[in-house]
Amino acid sequence: MNQNFESISRKTVPELDAILGRAFKVLDDGFVRVVDYLGNDAAIVQAARVSYGEGTTKVRQDRTLIRYLLRHQHTSPFEMCEIKLHVRVPMDCWRQWIRHRTASVNEYSTRYSIAIDTAQKTSSEDWRVQSQSNRQGSAGFFDQKTGEKFTRAEAELHARSRKIYEERIEEGMAREQARKDLPLCTYTEAYWKIDLHNLLHFLKLRMELNAQYEIRKFADTIGNEIVKRWVPLTWEAFLDYDLNALRFSVTEQRLLKAMLEGDKKEMFEFSESQGWLKKDEHGQLKPHFERAEFEEKLKLMKVDIPWQLNDQG
């Protein structure tokens, strides 16, 4: 069977080529840099149309298709693009990062090499207070005096831990054991290769305001400095339909409908039926995760929260 195929050249992205190998600093001594990549916006369009050509000749048509694919969660065309990053990241942050199991990873090994001699430091203004409403989050900062105390203790701990590690190495202790007491703030490095679909999922979770600050800084850098250059049409759609979009459950939709129609009776009766408006012995609303999330969405839309207005009379 004879088939004539047109020649194919590897598609490049000049904007991304311009930063290949360039290290973008993150935190005090971390970085992210692009090592290699495959595909671009046109590759997504090509895959979606199962074509060997360029897709369409008009950016407007490519943009329309990419936005449709992302809006309707047709994800496989985005898996045609891949990127390889070299990252330096604190180990406690890396623990969260590596939970995203949809990437290929090769990490710096302290079994074979001496541990990187740098650890993430925290300034006196950056020590965060545990959130009372979110067990895995923070809320606000300690005062300057308390922060200075924590920073001094941190510096002492870093120095002591490193000294013990180096003494073990000098005595000939196996590296795999000598490393056991290094703090989680010690930096590690890795090559991290991932397809665009799974990278966008990573960014959606780690760029959210509720994500831990440290990993959010890495995600912000990957998104705004790298992905934005690599696939600008996809990045635009991702911001519109995923990162900055709001999703409403059936319960929330029913409440919104009642609010738009001015049906206060339906709104409050339904909220109470869902357990959203239970009060404590002081007459204050008890914490409720779903209600709190709905309130956050209303705040983002600059819409008054109905039960707060009701309490105000």
Buried (B, 14 or more C-beta within 10 A) or exposed (E): EEEEEEEEEEBEBEEBEEBEEEBBEBBEBBBBBBEEBBBBBBBBBBBBEEEEEEBBEEEEEBBBBBBEBBEEEEBEBBBBBBBBBBBBBBBBBBEBBBEBEEBEBEBBEBEEEEBBEBBBBBEBEEBBEEEEEEEEBBEEBBEEEEBBEBBEEBEEEBEEBBEEBBEBBEEEBEBEEBBEEBBEBBBBBBBBBBBBBBBBBBBBBBBEEEBBEBBBBBBBBBBBBBBBBBBBBBBBBBBEBBBEEEEEEEBBEBBBEBBEEEEEEBBBEBBEEBEBBEEEEEEEBEEBEEBEEBBBBBEEEEEEBBBEEEEEE
